[in-house]
Amino acid sequence: MTDVHIAAVCGSLRDASTTRLALEVALEAAERAGASTELLDLRAFELPIFDADRDREDAGDAAELTARIRDADAIILGSPVYHGSYASPLKTALDYCGFDEFEETTVGLLAVSGGAFPVTALEHMRSVCRALNAWVIPHEAAIANSHSALEDGAFVDPKLEDRVVTLGRRAVQYATIEPDPASFESDQNVGAEEK
């Protein structure tokens, strides 16, 4: 699996981000499974709010970000939960993407919540991936009650850590899977035209 490349996109901008820490754990597991990895930390990219009238090349670092996503064999999307959905930095990043970046690409999902199980954020990310005709790994990682989930940068619950580690391994395992035919959602998605 040495030719498999996994990219994780961190939708959290916080310095002390549980999402970022969890994605790093998933990427470490992917490396142990033989893949090369990179963390695409959205704090490092200038991404103006998406404007369909502006080309990527004129939108800060959008062209660089989409190229790095497009070059990955599998992508892990990670986000904190805000108001029952995923965070706006990740939404902006995904708005700059289209079928060129995601079609027939394996995607893993990770969501972090300060409260209850972050199921709606995972569902929303899954819906976006289906609209882009990506193949979403059935295994997903959800970190509820994030303020007590980690201590000194490490998971308190080994079962939760194992769930995140498994996501990293699955990203490598399924990076080259032959995906199912296009979804209905992707056939109806005119918003993903390259811009």
N, C-alpha and C positions, 0 to 999 in steps of 0.2 A: 504493500500500500504506500510505498514511498513517493509515488507520483500524485497522491491525493492531497489537495490543498483545501483546508477548512478556514473560513473567515467568520468571525463572530461580530455582529453589529450591536454595540451597546447604546441603547436608547436613553440612558441616564446621564445627566450632566453633573451630578453631585460628585464632590471630591471623595467622600466616604460612601461610595456606592456599593450596595449589596449586589446589585445587578452585575456590575463590573467584576466584582470578586467571584461571583458564581460563574460568569462566562470564562474567567481565567481558569477556574477548576475544570470546566468542560473542555477547554482548549488543551490543558495539560493532559487530560485523558485521551484526547484525540492524538496528541503527539506520542503518547505511550502506545497507541494503536498503529503508529507508523506514518501519520500524516504530518505535513508541514501546516503551520497555523499562523493566523494573524488576528489581532484584535483591532477592529475598526471602531475606535473610540470617537464618538461624534463630537466630543469636546475639541478635538484636533482639526475639525473641518469647519470652514465657513460655509454655512448652508442657509441662504436666505429663504424665506417662506416661498413655497413653490408658486410660480406664475407661469401658466401655460403659454403665455406670449413671449417668454424669455427662453432662449436656447440654453442648454446645459453649460456650454462654453462661456456664457456670460453670467453664470450664476455661481460665483465664488468657486468652491471646491467640488461642485456637484459632478463635473466630468471625471475628476480623479476618483471620487468615491464610487461612482457607478462602474468605472473601469475595474476597480479592485474587487467589487462585488461580482462583476461579470467573470472575472478570472478564477473565482473560487469554484471548486467542484461541489461543495456543500456549504451552506450558510446557516449559522445559528443566530436567530434574532432574540435579543434580550431586552426586556423593558420593565420598569416599575409600573405599577398600576396607578393611574390618575383618573378619578371619577369613573371607575368601572371599565376603563379601556387602557390602551397602551399610550405611552407618552408622546407628546408632540414632536420632540426631536426625531424619534424613529419614524413617525408619520411623514415628516418633511423629507427625510432620507428616502423613504419608500416612494413618495410622490415623484421623485426624480428618476426612479427606476421604472422599468417596463418589462415586456416579454424578453428583451435581449438579456436582461440580468437574471430573470427568474424562471423562464419557461423551461420545463423538464429538469429543473435543478432541485436537489434535495435540500430541504429546509427543516431545521430543528427549532423548537420554540421554548423560551424560558421567560417566566413572568414572576415578578417579586411584588409582594403586597405587605403593607404595614399591618394589615388586618387579616380578614378571612381569605380563604382559598381564592386565588386570582383567576377564576374560570372565565369570566367575561373577556378579560384582556387576551387570554389564550385563544378564545373563540374568534375575537376580532382579528388577531394576527393571522389565524388559520384562514379566515374568509378572504383577507387580502392576498394571501399566497395562492388560494384557489383561483382568484380572479386573474392572477398572473400565470396560471397553469404550472405552478411549482408542485413538487411532490413533498408533502409534509410528513415527517417521521411521526408515526402513531404515538411513540413515547414522547412525553413532554415533561418539562421540569417546572414545578410550581413551588415557590417559596412563600409561605404565608407567615404572618407575624415576624417579619424580617428583623425587627429590633432585637429579638431574642434568638434568632436562627443562627447567628454567627457571634463568635467571641474571639477577639484578637485576630480577626481575619480568617478564622477557621470555623467550619460547621460544628455546631453543638451536637446535632443528631446525625449519627453515622448513616441512618437510612436515607435522610434527605441528601446528604453528600453523595451517597451511592446513586441516587436518582439523577443528580447533575452529572456525575461521572459517566453514567450510562448514556446520557444524552450525547456527550462527547464521543463515546465509542460508537454509538449508532450513526452519528454523522459520518464517521469514516466507513462503517460497515455498509451504509446505503448510499454513499456518495455516487456510485456508478450504477445504481439501480435503473432498470428500464421503466420509466413511469407509465402510468395508465394513460389512456387517451385523454384529450383535452376535456376540461370540465365545462359544464354549461356556463358557469360564471365567466370563464375566460373567453368563451365565444361571444359573450355580451359586453365585454370590457373594451369600450372604445377609448377610455381615459388613459390607457397604457401605451398609446402611440408614442414612439420615441420623440423626445423633445429636448 
